[in-house]
Amino acid sequence: MNKKKSSAERGRKSPSPWMNEPPVGEALRKAYRDVAEEPVPERLQDLIRRLREQENKKD
């Protein structure tokens, strides 16, 4: 009977180094942490407020 060998049995090296890296989401959070912690600019807050007001008028 021919049984398939596991990767370890075939003498394969350990998985690629990227397999040991943190998940993508965690890496992105670390990369953009400073930006995410910045306050929202007042101009953008005003735009969001006006859009919400328009949306509420439609309801």
C-alpha distances in whole Angstrom, upper triangle without the diagonal:
4,6,10,12,16,19,20,17,17,21,23,26,28,28,31,35,36,33,36,39,41,40,42,45,46,46,48,50,51,52,54,55,59,59,58,61,64,66,66,69,72,72,69,70,73,71,68,71,73,70,69,73,72,69,71,74,72,71
4,7,9,13,16,17,14,14,18,19,23,24,25,28,31,33,30,33,36,38,37,39,42,43,43,45,47,48,49,51,53,56,56,55,58,61,63,63,66,69,69,66,67,70,68,66,69,70,67,67,70,70,67,69,72,70,69
4,6,9,13,14,11,12,16,17,20,21,22,25,29,30,27,29,33,34,34,36,39,39,40,42,44,45,46,48,49,53,53,52,55,58,60,60,63,66,66,63,64,67,65,63,66,67,64,64,68,67,64,66,69,67,66
4,7,9,11,9,9,13,14,17,18,19,22,25,26,24,26,29,31,31,33,35,36,36,39,41,41,42,45,46,49,50,49,51,54,57,57,60,63,63,60,61,64,62,59,63,64,61,61,65,64,61,63,66,64,64
4,7,8,6,6,10,11,14,15,16,19,23,24,22,24,27,29,29,31,34,35,35,37,39,39,40,43,44,48,48,47,50,53,56,56,59,62,62,59,60,63,61,59,62,64,61,61,65,64,62,64,67,65,64
4,5,5,6,9,9,12,12,13,16,19,21,18,20,23,26,26,28,31,31,31,34,36,36,37,40,41,44,45,44,46,49,52,52,55,59,59,56,57,60,58,56,59,61,58,58,61,61,59,61,64,62,61
4,5,5,6,5,8,9,10,13,16,18,15,18,21,23,24,26,29,29,29,31,34,33,34,37,38,42,42,42,44,47,50,50,53,56,57,54,55,58,56,54,57,59,57,56,60,60,58,60,63,61,61
4,5,5,6,8,8,10,14,16,19,16,18,21,24,25,27,30,30,29,32,34,34,35,38,39,42,43,43,45,48,51,51,54,58,58,55,56,59,58,56,59,61,58,58,62,62,60,62,65,63,63
4,5,8,10,12,14,17,20,22,20,21,25,27,28,31,33,33,33,36,38,38,39,42,43,46,47,46,48,51,54,55,58,61,62,59,60,63,61,59,62,64,62,61,65,65,63,65,68,66,65
4,6,9,11,13,16,19,21,20,21,25,27,28,30,33,33,33,36,38,37,38,41,42,46,46,46,48,51,54,55,57,61,61,58,59,62,61,59,62,64,61,61,65,65,62,64,68,66,65
4,6,9,12,14,17,20,18,20,23,26,27,29,32,32,31,34,37,36,36,40,41,44,45,45,47,50,53,54,56,60,60,57,58,62,60,58,61,63,61,61,65,65,62,65,68,66,66
4,7,9,11,14,16,15,17,20,23,24,26,29,29,28,31,33,33,33,36,38,41,42,41,44,46,49,50,53,56,57,54,55,58,57,55,58,60,57,57,61,61,59,61,64,63,62
4,6,8,11,14,13,14,17,20,22,24,27,26,25,28,31,30,30,34,35,38,39,39,41,44,47,48,50,54,54,51,53,56,55,53,56,58,56,56,60,60,58,60,63,62,61
4,7,8,11,10,10,14,17,18,21,24,23,22,26,28,27,27,31,32,35,36,36,38,41,44,45,47,51,52,49,50,53,52,50,53,55,53,53,57,57,55,57,60,59,58
4,6,8,6,8,11,14,15,17,21,20,20,22,25,24,25,28,29,32,33,33,35,38,41,42,44,48,48,45,47,50,48,47,50,52,49,49,53,53,51,53,57,55,55
4,5,6,8,10,13,14,16,19,19,17,20,23,22,22,26,27,30,31,31,33,36,39,40,42,46,46,43,44,48,46,45,48,50,48,48,52,52,50,52,55,54,54
4,5,6,7,11,13,14,18,17,15,18,20,19,20,23,24,27,28,28,31,33,36,37,40,43,44,41,43,46,45,43,46,48,46,47,50,51,49,51,54,53,53
4,5,5,9,10,11,14,14,12,15,18,17,17,20,22,25,25,25,28,30,33,34,37,40,41,38,39,43,41,40,43,45,43,43,47,47,45,47,50,49,49
4,6,8,9,11,14,14,13,16,18,18,19,22,23,26,27,27,29,32,35,35,38,42,42,39,40,44,42,40,43,46,43,43,47,48,45,47,51,50,49
4,7,9,12,14,13,12,16,17,16,18,21,22,25,26,26,27,30,34,35,37,41,42,39,40,43,42,40,43,46,44,44,47,48,46,48,51,50,50
4,7,8,11,10,9,12,14,13,14,17,18,21,22,22,24,27,30,31,34,37,38,35,36,40,39,37,40,42,41,40,44,45,43,45,48,48,47
4,6,8,6,6,10,11,10,12,15,15,19,20,19,21,24,27,28,31,35,36,33,33,37,36,34,37,40,38,37,41,42,40,42,45,44,44
4,6,5,6,9,10,11,13,15,15,19,20,18,21,24,26,27,30,33,34,31,32,35,34,32,35,37,35,35,39,39,37,39,42,41,41
4,5,5,6,9,10,10,12,14,17,17,16,19,22,24,25,27,31,31,28,29,33,31,29,32,35,32,32,36,37,35,37,40,39,39
4,5,5,6,9,10,11,12,15,15,13,16,19,21,22,25,28,29,25,26,30,29,26,29,32,30,29,33,34,32,34,37,36,36
4,5,5,6,9,10,10,14,15,13,15,18,21,22,25,28,30,27,27,31,30,28,31,33,32,31,35,36,34,36,39,39,38
4,5,5,6,9,10,13,14,13,16,18,21,22,25,29,30,27,28,31,31,29,32,34,33,33,36,37,35,37,41,40,40
4,5,5,6,8,11,11,11,14,16,19,19,22,25,26,23,24,28,27,25,28,31,29,29,33,34,32,34,37,37,37
4,5,5,5,9,10,8,11,13,16,17,20,24,25,22,23,26,26,24,27,29,28,28,31,33,31,33,36,36,36
4,6,5,8,10,10,11,14,17,19,22,25,27,24,25,29,28,27,29,32,31,31,34,36,34,36,39,39,40
4,6,8,9,10,12,14,17,18,21,24,25,23,24,28,27,26,29,31,30,31,34,35,34,36,39,39,40
4,6,5,6,9,10,14,15,17,21,21,19,20,24,23,22,25,28,27,27,30,32,31,33,36,36,36
4,6,5,6,9,12,14,17,20,22,20,20,24,24,23,25,28,27,27,30,32,31,33,36,36,36
4,5,5,7,10,13,15,18,20,18,19,23,23,22,24,27,27,27,30,32,31,33,36,37,37
4,5,5,9,10,12,16,17,15,16,20,20,19,22,24,24,24,27,29,28,30,33,33,34
4,6,8,9,12,16,17,15,15,19,19,17,20,23,22,22,25,27,26,28,31,31,32
4,6,9,12,15,17,15,15,19,20,18,20,23,23,23,26,28,28,29,32,33,33
4,6,9,12,14,13,13,16,18,17,19,22,22,22,25,27,27,28,31,32,32
4,6,9,11,10,10,13,15,14,16,19,19,19,22,24,24,25,28,29,30
4,6,8,7,7,10,11,11,12,15,16,16,18,20,21,22,25,26,27
4,5,5,6,9,10,11,12,14,16,17,19,20,21,23,25,26,28
4,5,5,6,9,10,10,12,14,15,16,18,20,21,23,25,26
4,5,5,6,9,10,11,12,14,15,17,19,20,21,23,25
4,5,5,6,9,10,11,12,14,15,16,18,20,21,23
4,5,5,6,9,10,11,12,14,15,16,19,20,21
4,5,5,6,9,10,11,12,14,15,17,19,20
4,5,5,6,9,10,11,12,14,16,17,19
4,5,5,6,9,10,10,12,14,16,17
4,5,5,6,9,10,11,12,15,16
4,5,5,6,9,10,11,13,15
4,5,5,6,9,10,11,13
4,5,5,6,9,10,11
4,5,5,6,9,10
4,5,5,7,9
4,5,5,7
4,5,5
4,5
4
